[in-house]
Amino acid sequence: MTDDTFVQKGASATLAIPYDGSPQDFYFLLLPKATMLPVAAAIEPLRIANQVTNSKLYRWFIMTEDGEPMRCSNGMMITPDLPLQPLSSDALGFVCAGVEPQSTAGEATLNWLRRESRFGRTVGGICTGAFALAQAGLIRDQSFTLHWENQPGFQESFPDLEPTANTFEISGSLMTCGGGNAATDLMLNLIEQRHGKQLAIIVADMCLHARSSGQAAPQKSNFAVAIGSRNQRLLNALQLMQSAIEEPLSIGQLCERLDISRRQLERLFSRYLNQSPMHVYFDMRLSHAFALMNETSMSVTEIALASGFNSSTHFSRQFKRKFGASPHFFRKGWN
């Protein structure tokens, strides 16, 4: 790449900052079926930081395992800048994944991650990159995250590792973020750490991006936003259901833990959701099973048990009712 690639002329937003050091390099390793949005969301803040300061503060490079073009989850082919290579001491390396993340990291990627970690380099995962980090044995007692949709499958694959629900996590030399615009929040945080808050604010404005409230910002809208209600008893009921998927509670147990009568609980769900409590609960469990079907290699029987179904036959029948295909045919259709 030429200097013009990294420092481009802008229209009006400018900021002079006192910096004459070397640029910081970012390397983004794309795995097959990587999601393009978070990759672009990570790179653009770096480009804009250079643009508004008219300085080469950052450089960025796309890698693939073998240096060959990679097809992303949306079908587009991305031509990388180079194949896997060692990182310099100040560089940051991110593995970028997307759909089917449990099977896209090859041995070359895992060995590269282990080597860079062993030499003290900062490595991270974007979107579902935490799968590769975990497969390489790099996640131990650090806080980490990945896209919320893929977290159930991740926890089934790595039961000793628990991701947070936060937009991004920085834990020592390990950096992770969820998909979508979460990568922008992570990069803005890194820009602020290195070059100050004012630059981070201008870059966020140039991205038309409202920054999250920090590292602890959740990825998903809370139940209150999702259902359009702040009724605390209803919210407590939904949260309790969500926390007891594998071993579902009976309606009597729900009422006992919520200190509410069955009639009151049913009235709440009917008023705000136009469904019965158990119907909502049932759909939660089937949605959990759907995620496991996509993101793990678990058997149908294992998925049924992990979603609170004692009978795989009953589970298969209900799965087909909701998603239009039995679990076996559904999985074949995606292979």
Secondary structure by P-SEA (a helix, b strand, c coil): ccccccccccccbbbbcccccbbbbbbbbbcccccaaaaaaacaaaaaaaaaaccccbbbbbbccccccccccccbbbbbcccbbbbcccbbbbbbbcccccccccaaaaaaaaaaaaacccccccccaaaaaaaacccccccccccccaaaaaaaaccccccccccccccccbbbbbccaaaaaaaaaaaaacccaaaaaaaaaaacccccccccccccccccccccccaaaaaaaaaaaaacccccccaaaaaaaacccaaaaaaaaaacccccaaaaaaaaaaaaaaaaaccccccaaaaaaaaccccaaaaaaaaaaaccccaaaaaaaac
